[in-house]
Amino acid sequence: MLPSSVRDLLASPKPLPARALLAAHAILTSSGLAAAAEHDADLLLGHFASHLASSARGRPDERSAFRALLLLRRPCRRRCGAHPFNALISGLTRAGELSAAFRAFALLLASSPGAGGARPDGYTLPTALKACARLGGLAEGSQAHAVAEKAGFMGRVPVRNALVTFYGACGLCGDARRVFDEMAERDVVTWTALLSAFTRGGMLAEALGVLGEMDVAPNEGTLASALVACGRMGMARAGKAVHGWCFKREKELSLIVGNALLDMYVKCEKLDLARRVFDMLLVRDIVSWTIIISGLVQCKRPNEALEVFNAMQTSGVKPDKVVLSTVLSACASLGALESGKWVHEYIERKGIEWDVHVGTSIVDMYVKCGCLDTAVSIFEKMPFKNVSSWNALINGFALHGRGREALDCFDGMVASGLHPNEVTFITILGACCHSGLVQEGRQLFELMTKSYQLSPWEEHYGCMVDLLGRAGLIKEAYDVIKSMPMRPAVLTWGALLSACQSHGRMDFSQQLLMHVHELESSGNGVYVLLANAYAVNDRWADVRKVRGFMNEKGMQKEPGSSVIEVNGKTCEFLVGQQNHLYMDDICTMLSVLMKQMHLDEPDKAFSKMRFEATFILKAPCLVLGYISKRLPPHPFSLWQLKNTAATGGPRLYSAEKSLVLKFGLHPESSKKRLCNGEANLRRNGG
């Protein structure tokens, strides 16, 4: 029996805090639960239910849920009715206590109506089925379905809607459709539940078909599910139609529909439309920012991704681990070391707990910004490492030409009990390629297929071709191409052509012309490399022939570019660029630098430069001219070159103002990378 003051408190309709409920429960259980206290137990149970039902946005005190269930196990459920159970099941479900929610439902079913106990009503079953759907409890949900059939609740629309949702969540789209087809009356929730079931189950065409069948106006949940289906199918046209429907329905997009639109356009690679939708959203949450930043990174627009991230910080939305990992990827692709360091420091400053994805992203960023030793240090501190973590570090050793250390890292990964995947072998074969480890590369390629039963991708064959070609084994590299089960792509042919160029084996270059039909499907990259090879050997008639063929086919060479970071800002220079703000100063400085350059093979190097474009307009040269005028008086890094031929160019030169250039070249198929590590570009003195 509870004291009168406590009983009066429980009788109040106002919600009580968890501390008061726990205290009342302790008094009730310590004094013994007599029949006269059953009403007190019912009151306490109702307050527990209300407390849990109000905890939708935060997890309830687990002790509250546990003690509420203890009350349910006692024989004090007379006059209780289904309402407290409904509130309790609903509260537990919303609070994420799904197993406890279904235990409460099971206790309700176990109570004896004949003895005054409760029986489920039309509100109990939808609530219980929601818990089963979120829990993925097929057996429990099937039991609830049987109860609905037996109790005569199948005629109620909310019950059938809950069943459609439940079967869809369990991946049983056929059962969901069967329940739907048996319904005499349907509302917008019914249609949305079926559409969501098909979308979740990967039956995307059927999902869009449901949208066309609807005989009621869709709500935002319907439209969001339809947009998810359009995005997964890459159907931008259908997505635009749904977008138009959304605009007609409401001039202002809700957050749910807006995020679904963003995700659809990103998946369809319509980033400009995604940016327009993003700018139209009056309210943005962490999901909105995550979608647009991830989309920009995936579509190779890292500069814009960093701009949006800066806007996110200004807006006051706090980035989570997913956003920070994505931003680190953007920094890695740009070589934006200062920005990457800032993100790393932000994670440390805010006390954000590292998971394996965040740690791997940090390692990858430092690797690609040339700070390999820092990457190794962070890798060693990671409490847990997965295959991607090891791949990032192996890739770092590969890019920096430290092949032996990459092999040691590979051995360490295997010793840790992890099995290398296809990406692992791409990185380790690349390490062998950059370090000239031909025999080790052969052994790894064999290990991949025989020990790990991994089927080589086109990239693995490309690595082997590049490895053998660099070693001068042109015939063996050509045999690898002929043994490929798939049609060679541009990177593979490019690796062989580069080897032919480096070793003066133009006879194989001529043989490749016989594969013109294969080469056509590989794009224009091979033809550019072939023309370059002819140019270096002063075969200008052949150069004109290849260029003429490219013009006939309408092929355009993607302009090469160089990317540098100055004072935390990235600057990109394109081959042939003439509209830079400092172009006059750049050209003036380059004319000075050119006079003082010392090249090992001036005729061959300048022949190639003359073919590609005027030397003064080459992207790396634009960079050098720019930094000669703009470089601050502290160490400066030239991070990467993209789509430019780096071989045969300047390796070491000095010029006016004591400008010193040292760099290591790491060709990466059709891309060339200048890594920092020991390689830096700095001004000494004035």
C-alpha positions in Angstrom: 0.0 0.0 0.0 1.5 3.4 -1.0 1.4 6.4 1.3 -1.4 8.8 0.5 1.0 11.5 -0.7 2.4 9.1 -3.3 -1.0 7.9 -4.3 -2.1 11.5 -4.8 0.9 12.0 -7.0 0.2 9.0 -9.1 -3.4 10.1 -9.4 -2.3 13.3 -11.0 -2.8 13.5 -14.8 0.5 15.3 -15.2 3.5 13.2 -16.4 6.0 12.3 -13.7 9.8 12.2 -14.1 11.5 8.8 -14.2 13.1 9.4 -10.7 9.6 9.7 -9.1 8.4 6.6 -10.9 11.3 4.5 -9.8 10.9 5.7 -6.2 7.2 4.8 -6.2 8.0 1.4 -7.7 10.5 0.8 -4.9 8.0 1.6 -2.2 5.3 -0.5 -3.8 7.5 -3.6 -4.2 9.1 -3.3 -0.8 5.8 -3.1 1.0 4.4 -6.1 -0.7 1.8 -6.2 -3.4 -1.6 -7.0 -1.8 -4.9 -7.0 -3.6 -5.7 -3.6 -2.2 -2.6 -2.2 -4.0 -3.7 -3.3 -7.5 -5.1 0.1 -8.3 -1.8 1.7 -7.3 0.1 -0.7 -9.6 -2.3 0.2 -12.4 -1.7 3.9 -11.9 2.1 3.3 -11.8 1.9 1.2 -14.9 0.1 4.0 -16.7 2.7 6.6 -15.7 5.5 4.3 -16.9 3.7 3.9 -20.2 3.3 7.7 -20.6 6.9 8.3 -19.6 8.1 5.8 -22.3 5.7 7.1 -24.9 7.1 10.6 -24.4 10.7 9.5 -24.9 10.5 9.3 -28.7 13.6 11.5 -29.2 15.8 10.0 -26.6 16.4 6.5 -25.2 14.4 6.0 -22.0 16.0 4.9 -18.8 16.5 1.2 -19.3 15.6 0.6 -15.7 12.2 2.3 -16.3 11.5 -0.1 -19.1 12.7 -3.1 -17.1 10.7 -2.3 -14.0 7.6 -1.6 -16.0 7.9 -5.1 -17.4 8.3 -6.4 -13.9 4.9 -4.9 -13.0 3.4 -6.5 -16.0 4.5 -9.9 -14.9 2.7 -9.6 -11.6 -1.0 -10.7 -11.2 -2.2 -7.1 -10.9 -3.7 -6.6 -14.3 -7.4 -6.6 -13.3 -9.2 -3.6 -14.5 -6.0 -2.6 -16.4 -7.5 -2.9 -19.9 -5.5 -2.7 -23.1 -4.8 1.0 -23.0 -1.8 0.9 -20.7 -0.3 -1.9 -22.7 -0.9 0.0 -26.0 0.9 3.1 -24.5 3.7 0.9 -23.1 4.3 -1.0 -26.4 4.2 2.3 -28.4 6.6 4.0 -26.0 9.0 1.1 -26.0 8.9 1.0 -29.8 9.5 4.7 -30.3 12.3 4.5 -27.8 14.0 1.7 -29.6 13.3 -1.0 -27.0 11.9 -3.3 -29.6 12.4 -6.6 -27.9 10.8 -5.2 -24.7 7.9 -3.9 -26.7 7.1 -7.4 -28.1 7.5 -8.9 -24.6 4.9 -6.5 -23.4 2.6 -7.6 -26.3 3.3 -11.3 -25.4 2.3 -10.6 -21.8 -0.9 -9.0 -22.9 -1.8 -12.1 -25.0 -0.9 -14.3 -22.0 -3.3 -12.5 -19.7 -6.7 -14.2 -19.1 -9.7 -12.1 -20.2 -12.0 -14.4 -18.2 -10.2 -13.5 -15.0 -10.6 -9.8 -15.6 -7.3 -9.4 -17.6 -6.8 -7.4 -20.8 -7.4 -8.4 -24.4 -5.8 -6.7 -27.4 -7.9 -4.1 -29.3 -7.7 -2.5 -32.7 -4.9 -0.2 -31.5 -2.7 -2.9 -30.0 -2.0 -4.8 -33.2 -0.7 -1.9 -35.4 1.5 -0.9 -32.5 2.9 -4.4 -32.0 3.3 -4.9 -35.7 5.4 -1.7 -35.9 7.7 -3.2 -33.3 7.9 -6.4 -35.2 8.7 -4.6 -38.5 11.6 -2.6 -36.9 12.9 -5.7 -35.2 12.6 -7.9 -38.2 10.7 -10.4 -36.1 8.9 -12.5 -38.7 7.7 -15.1 -36.2 6.3 -12.5 -33.8 4.7 -10.6 -36.6 3.1 -13.7 -38.0 1.7 -14.4 -34.5 0.2 -10.9 -34.4 -1.3 -11.5 -37.9 -2.9 -14.7 -36.6 -4.3 -12.8 -33.6 -5.8 -10.2 -35.9 -7.5 -12.9 -37.9 -8.8 -14.7 -34.9 -10.0 -11.5 -33.1 -11.7 -10.2 -36.2 -9.6 -7.1 -36.7 -8.7 -7.7 -40.4 -11.5 -5.5 -41.5 -9.7 -2.5 -40.0 -7.6 -0.4 -42.4 -4.9 0.5 -39.8 -4.4 -3.2 -39.0 -4.0 -4.2 -42.7 -1.7 -1.1 -43.3 0.5 -2.3 -40.4 0.6 -5.8 -41.9 1.6 -4.5 -45.4 4.4 -2.4 -43.7 5.5 -5.4 -41.6 5.8 -7.9 -44.5 7.6 -5.2 -46.6 10.1 -4.7 -43.8 10.7 -8.4 -43.7 11.3 -8.5 -47.5 8.2 -10.5 -48.2 6.8 -8.3 -50.9 4.5 -11.1 -52.2 2.7 -11.3 -48.8 2.5 -7.5 -48.6 0.9 -7.4 -52.0 -1.5 -10.2 -51.0 -2.7 -8.3 -47.9 -3.0 -5.2 -50.0 -5.1 -6.9 -52.7 -7.5 -8.4 -50.1 -8.3 -4.9 -48.8 -11.7 -3.5 -49.8 -10.8 0.0 -48.6 -7.4 1.6 -48.9 -6.1 5.0 -47.9 -2.8 6.9 -48.8 -1.0 5.0 -46.0 -1.9 1.7 -47.6 -0.5 2.8 -51.0 2.6 4.3 -49.4 3.2 1.1 -47.4 3.1 -1.1 -50.6 5.3 1.3 -52.6 7.8 1.4 -49.7 7.7 -2.4 -49.5 8.6 -2.8 -53.2 11.3 -0.1 -52.9 12.9 -1.8 -49.9 12.8 -5.2 -51.6 14.5 -3.9 -54.7 11.4 -4.3 -56.9 11.8 -0.8 -58.2 9.8 -1.0 -61.4 6.9 -2.4 -59.4 7.2 0.4 -56.9 6.8 3.0 -59.7 3.9 1.0 -61.0 2.2 1.4 -57.7 2.6 5.1 -58.0 0.8 5.0 -61.3 -2.0 2.9 -59.9 -2.8 5.2 -57.0 -6.4 6.5 -56.8 -5.7 8.8 -53.9 -3.4 11.9 -53.7 0.1 10.9 -52.5 1.5 12.3 -49.3 5.2 13.2 -48.6 6.0 9.6 -47.6 4.7 8.3 -50.9 6.7 10.8 -52.9 9.8 10.2 -50.9 9.6 6.4 -51.5 9.0 7.0 -55.2 12.0 9.2 -55.4 14.1 6.5 -53.7 13.0 4.1 -56.4 13.9 6.5 -59.2 17.3 7.2 -57.7 18.2 3.5 -57.3 17.1 2.8 -60.9 19.0 5.9 -62.2 15.7 7.1 -63.8 16.3 10.9 -63.8 13.4 11.5 -66.1 10.9 9.7 -63.8 12.4 11.5 -60.9 11.9 14.9 -62.6 8.3 14.0 -63.1 7.9 13.2 -59.4 9.7 16.5 -58.7 7.1 18.3 -60.7 4.4 16.5 -58.8 5.9 17.7 -55.6 6.1 21.3 -56.8 2.4 21.2 -57.8 1.4 19.7 -54.5 3.4 22.2 -52.4 5.4 25.2 -53.5 7.8 24.7 -50.5 9.5 21.3 -50.2 9.3 19.5 -46.9 12.5 18.2 -45.4 11.6 14.6 -46.1 10.8 15.2 -49.8 13.6 17.6 -50.2 16.2 15.1 -48.9 14.7 12.4 -51.1 15.0 14.7 -54.1 18.6 15.4 -53.3 19.4 11.8 -53.0 17.6 10.9 -56.2 19.5 13.6 -58.3 22.8 12.6 -56.7 22.3 8.9 -57.5 21.4 10.0 -61.1 24.6 12.1 -61.2 22.6 15.3 -61.8 24.6 17.4 -59.4 23.5 20.8 -60.8 19.9 19.9 -60.2 20.8 18.6 -56.7 22.5 21.9 -55.9 19.3 23.8 -57.1 17.1 21.7 -54.8 19.5 22.1 -51.9 19.5 25.8 -52.3 15.7 25.8 -52.3 15.4 24.0 -49.0 14.3 26.4 -46.3 15.3 23.9 -43.6 18.3 21.5 -43.8 19.3 18.8 -41.4 22.4 16.7 -41.2 21.0 14.3 -43.8 20.7 17.2 -46.4 24.3 18.3 -45.9 25.6 14.7 -46.0 23.8 13.9 -49.2 25.0 17.0 -51.1 28.6 16.8 -49.8 28.9 13.0 -50.5 27.4 13.5 -54.0 29.9 16.2 -54.9 32.8 14.0 -53.7 31.5 11.0 -55.6 31.1 13.1 -58.8 34.7 14.4 -58.6 33.8 17.9 -57.5 35.8 18.1 -54.3 36.3 21.8 -54.4 32.6 22.4 -54.3 32.3 19.8 -51.5 34.7 21.8 -49.3 32.7 25.0 -50.1 29.5 23.3 -49.0 31.2 22.0 -45.9 32.3 25.5 -45.0 28.7 26.7 -45.5 27.5 23.9 -43.3 29.7 25.1 -40.4 28.4 28.7 -40.9 24.8 27.4 -40.7 25.4 25.9 -37.3 24.8 22.3 -38.2 27.3 20.0 -36.5 29.0 17.5 -38.8 28.9 13.9 -37.8 31.4 11.1 -38.5 29.9 10.4 -42.0 30.3 14.0 -43.1 33.8 14.3 -41.7 34.9 11.1 -43.4 33.5 12.4 -46.7 35.2 15.8 -46.3 38.5 14.0 -45.6 38.0 12.2 -48.9 37.6 15.5 -50.7 40.8 16.8 -49.1 42.6 13.7 -50.2 41.5 14.0 -53.8 42.6 17.6 -53.9 45.8 17.1 -51.9 44.4 19.9 -49.6 46.7 19.2 -46.6 45.8 22.3 -44.6 42.0 21.6 -44.9 42.6 17.9 -44.1 44.6 18.8 -41.0 41.8 21.2 -39.9 39.3 18.4 -40.1 41.6 16.0 -38.2 42.1 18.6 -35.5 38.3 19.3 -35.4 37.7 15.6 -34.7 40.2 15.6 -31.9 39.0 19.0 -30.4 35.4 17.9 -30.3 36.2 14.5 -28.8 34.5 12.7 -31.7 35.0 9.0 -31.2 37.0 7.3 -33.9 35.5 4.4 -35.7 37.4 2.4 -38.4 35.9 4.5 -41.2 37.0 7.9 -39.7 40.5 6.5 -38.9 40.9 5.1 -42.4 39.8 8.4 -43.9 42.4 10.3 -41.9 45.1 7.8 -43.0 44.0 8.0 -46.6 44.1 11.8 -46.5 47.6 12.1 -45.1 48.8 9.4 -47.6 47.4 11.3 -50.6 48.7 14.6 -49.3 52.2 13.2 -49.2 52.5 12.9 -45.3 53.2 9.2 -45.2 55.0 9.1 -41.9 52.0 10.9 -40.3 49.7 8.4 -41.9 51.8 5.5 -40.5 51.7 7.0 -37.0 47.9 7.4 -37.1 47.4 3.9 -38.5 49.4 2.4 -35.7 47.2 4.1 -33.1 43.9 2.9 -34.6 42.3 0.4 -32.1 40.6 -1.5 -34.9 41.6 -1.9 -38.5 39.7 -3.5 -41.4 40.8 -4.3 -45.0 40.2 -0.8 -46.2 42.6 0.6 -43.5 45.4 -1.7 -44.6 44.7 -0.9 -48.2 45.0 2.8 -47.6 48.4 2.4 -46.0 49.7 -0.1 -48.7 48.5 2.5 -51.3 50.6 5.1 -49.4 53.7 3.1 -49.6 53.0 2.4 -53.3 52.5 6.1 -54.2 55.7 7.0 -52.5 57.7 4.4 -54.3 58.4 2.4 -51.1 57.6 -1.0 -52.5 59.4 -3.1 -49.9 57.5 -1.5 -47.1 54.3 -2.0 -49.0 55.1 -5.7 -49.1 55.8 -5.8 -45.4 52.5 -4.0 -44.8 50.8 -6.7 -46.9 52.4 -9.4 -44.9 51.3 -7.7 -41.7 47.7 -7.6 -42.9 47.7 -11.3 -43.7 49.3 -12.0 -40.3 46.5 -10.1 -38.5 44.0 -12.6 -39.9 42.4 -10.4 -42.5 42.0 -11.6 -46.1 43.1 -9.2 -48.8 40.5 -8.3 -51.4 40.7 -7.2 -55.0 41.5 -3.6 -54.0 44.4 -4.9 -51.9 46.0 -6.6 -54.8 45.5 -3.5 -57.0 47.5 -1.4 -54.5 50.2 -4.0 -53.8 50.7 -4.7 -57.5 50.9 -0.9 -58.0 53.6 -0.8 -55.3 55.6 -3.5 -57.2 55.2 -1.5 -60.4 56.5 1.8 -58.9 59.4 0.0 -57.3 60.3 -2.3 -60.2 59.7 -5.5 -58.2 58.9 -7.7 -61.2 59.3 -11.1 -59.6 57.3 -10.1 -56.5 54.5 -8.8 -58.7 54.4 -12.1 -60.6 54.1 -14.0 -57.4 51.4 -11.8 -56.0 49.3 -12.1 -59.2 49.6 -15.9 -58.9 48.8 -15.7 -55.1 45.7 -13.7 -55.8 44.1 -16.4 -58.0 45.4 -19.6 -56.5 45.5 -18.9 -52.7 42.6 -16.4 -52.4 40.5 -17.5 -55.4 40.0 -13.9 -56.5 39.3 -13.3 -60.2 41.5 -10.6 -61.6 39.8 -7.3 -62.7 40.9 -5.3 -65.7 42.9 -3.1 -63.2 45.0 -6.1 -62.1 45.9 -7.0 -65.6 46.7 -3.3 -66.2 49.1 -3.3 -63.2 50.9 -6.4 -64.6 51.2 -4.8 -68.0 52.6 -1.6 -66.5 55.0 -3.6 -64.2 56.3 -5.7 -67.1 56.4 -2.8 -69.5 58.4 -0.6 -67.2 61.0 -3.4 -66.9 61.3 -3.5 -70.6 59.5 -6.8 -71.0 57.3 -5.5 -73.7 56.5 -8.9 -75.3 55.5 -10.4 -72.0 53.3 -7.4 -71.3 51.7 -7.8 -74.7 51.0 -11.5 -74.0 49.3 -10.5 -70.7 46.9 -8.2 -72.7 46.2 -11.1 -75.2 45.4 -13.4 -72.2 42.8 -11.1 -70.7 39.3 -12.6 -70.6 37.8 -9.1 -71.0 38.4 -6.4 -73.7 41.4 -4.2 -72.6 40.4 -0.7 -71.6 42.3 2.5 -72.2 44.4 2.3 -69.1 45.8 -1.1 -70.1 46.7 -0.1 -73.6 48.1 3.2 -72.3 50.4 1.3 -70.0 51.8 -0.7 -72.9 52.1 2.3 -75.1 54.0 4.2 -72.4 56.4 1.3 -72.1 56.9 1.2 -75.8 57.6 5.0 -75.7 60.1 4.7 -72.8 62.0 1.8 -74.3 61.9 2.9 -78.0 59.8 -0.1 -79.1 57.8 1.6 -81.7 57.3 -1.8 -83.5 54.8 -2.8 -80.9 53.1 0.6 -81.2 52.6 -0.2 -84.9 51.1 -3.5 -84.0 48.6 -1.8 -81.8 47.3 0.1 -84.9 46.0 -3.2 -86.1 43.6 -3.3 -83.1 41.9 -0.1 -84.2 38.4 -1.5 -83.7 39.2 -2.5 -80.1 40.9 0.9 -79.5 37.8 2.8 -80.7 35.8 1.5 -77.8 38.5 2.5 -75.4 38.1 6.2 -75.9 40.6 8.8 -76.9 43.3 8.3 -74.2 45.2 5.6 -76.2 45.3 7.8 -79.3 46.8 10.7 -77.3 49.5 8.4 -75.9 50.2 6.9 -79.3 50.6 10.4 -80.8 52.9 11.4 -77.9 55.1 8.3 -78.6 55.4 9.3 -82.3 56.2 12.9 -81.3 59.0 12.0 -79.0 60.5 9.9 -81.9 60.0 12.9 -84.4 57.5 10.9 -86.5 55.3 13.9 -87.2 53.6 12.3 -90.2 52.3 9.6 -87.9 51.3 12.2 -85.4 49.2 14.0 -88.0 47.6 10.7 -89.0 46.6 9.8 -85.5 45.3 13.4 -84.8 43.4 13.3 -88.1 41.7 10.1 -87.1 40.8 11.6 -83.7 39.3 14.6 -85.4 37.3 12.4 -87.7 35.8 10.6 -84.7 35.2 13.8 -82.9 37.5 12.9 -80.0 38.7 15.6 -77.7 41.7 15.3 -75.3 40.8 16.1 -71.7 43.1 19.0 -70.8 45.8 18.1 -68.3 45.9 20.0 -65.1 48.1 20.6 -62.0 46.7 21.2 -58.5 48.5 23.0 -55.8 47.6 24.3 -52.3 48.6 27.8 -51.2 47.7 29.1 -47.8 45.0 26.5 -47.4 43.4 27.2 -50.8 43.7 24.9 -53.8 44.5 26.3 -57.2 44.1 24.4 -60.5 45.9 25.1 -63.7 44.9 23.7 -67.1 47.1 23.0 -70.2 46.6 25.9 -72.6 45.0 28.1 -70.0 45.4 31.8 -70.9 42.9 33.6 -68.7 44.5 33.4 -65.3 44.5 36.5 -63.2 48.3 36.5 -63.0 49.0 35.2 -66.5 51.3 38.2 -67.5 53.4 37.7 -64.4 53.5 33.9 -64.9 54.7 34.2 -68.4 57.4 36.7 -67.5 58.7 34.5 -64.7 58.6 31.4 -66.9 60.7 33.1 -69.6 63.3 33.6 -66.9 63.1 30.1 -65.6 63.3 28.5 -69.0 66.6 30.2 -69.7 68.1 28.7 -66.6 66.7 25.2 -66.9 69.1 22.3 -67.2 67.6 19.2 -69.0 69.3 15.9 -69.5 67.8 15.4 -72.9 66.8 18.8 -74.2 65.9 17.8 -77.7 63.6 14.9 -76.9 62.0 16.8 -74.0 61.3 19.9 -75.9 60.1 17.9 -78.9 57.3 16.5 -76.8 56.6 19.9 -75.2 56.4 21.5 -78.6 54.0 18.8 -79.8 51.6 19.1 -76.8 51.5 22.9 -76.7 53.7 25.8 -76.3 55.9 25.0 -73.3 55.0 28.2 -71.5 51.3 27.0 -71.4 52.0 23.6 -69.9 50.1 23.1 -66.7 53.1 22.3 -64.5 54.9 25.3 -65.9 52.0 27.6 -65.1 52.2 26.3 -61.6 55.9 27.1 -61.3 55.4 30.6 -62.7 52.5 31.2 -60.4 54.3 30.1 -57.2 57.4 32.0 -58.2 55.3 35.2 -57.9 52.9 34.2 -55.2 54.8 31.7 -53.0 54.9 32.6 -49.2 58.3 32.5 -47.5 57.8 29.0 -46.0 57.8 25.4 -47.2 55.3 24.9 -50.0 54.0 21.7 -51.6 53.1 20.7 -55.2 50.7 18.0 -54.5 49.5 16.4 -57.8 49.5 16.4 -61.5 46.4 15.1 -63.4 46.3 13.9 -67.0 49.7 15.3 -67.8 52.8 13.5 -69.1 55.4 13.9 -66.5 58.2 11.9 -68.0 61.0 13.7 -69.8 60.3 17.0 -68.0 62.5 19.0 -65.6 63.9 17.1 -62.6 66.1 19.6 -60.9 66.6 23.2 -61.7 67.5 26.4 -60.0 66.5 29.9 -61.1 66.4 33.5 -60.0 65.3 34.1 -56.3 66.9 30.7 -55.3 63.8 28.7 -56.4 64.5 25.0 -55.9 62.4 22.1 -57.2 62.7 18.6 -56.1 60.1 16.0 -56.8 59.5 12.3 -57.2 57.5 11.0 -60.1 54.9 8.3 -59.6 53.1 7.5 -62.8 49.6 6.1 -62.1 48.4 4.7 -65.5 47.0 7.7 -67.3 47.6 10.0 -64.4 50.8 11.3 -62.9 51.3 12.2 -59.3 53.9 14.4 -57.6 54.0 13.3 -54.0 55.3 15.6 -51.2 57.1 13.3 -48.8 60.7 14.3 -49.4 59.4 16.2 -52.5 58.6 19.8 -51.9 58.9 23.1 -53.7 60.2 25.9 -51.6 61.7 29.3 -51.8 65.0 29.8 -50.0 65.7 33.3 -48.8 64.3 36.4 -50.6 
